[in-house]
Amino acid sequence: MKKLRMRFTTYCLTSLFLALTGGAIFTARTIQAYDGACSPLAGFPGVLQKAGLVATGDCRAKPGGAICNGGGVCTVSGNPGLCRNSAKPGGAPICTCVPNTVSK
């Protein structure tokens, strides 16, 4: 009986660890994919944006839509960048501020 309880406890703890790890990886990848979005996001990315985990850019969207002026100057988290229209495959386009990177 003791052996069965130990196996069950080990199984439960391992399952919990794997679930938490998977959730953390999913959250980190979502933050990376939507970082710098200028337009309001929907679903889980929107929750992360409202919580302040996804940085918001200051691109100006064209009236009546989420499409922005591509190539316009913007800032995200205090860093200068350029506005870009981006979309996930099969998804709606979103306006994103992509920070400038300095080549070494």
Secondary structure, DSSP 4 states (H G I P E B T S, - for coil): -HHHHHHHHHHHHHHHHHHHHHHHHHHHHHHHHHTTB-SPP-HHHHHHHHTT-S-B--PPBPTTSS-B-TT-EEEETTEEEEEEEE--TTS--EEEEEEP----
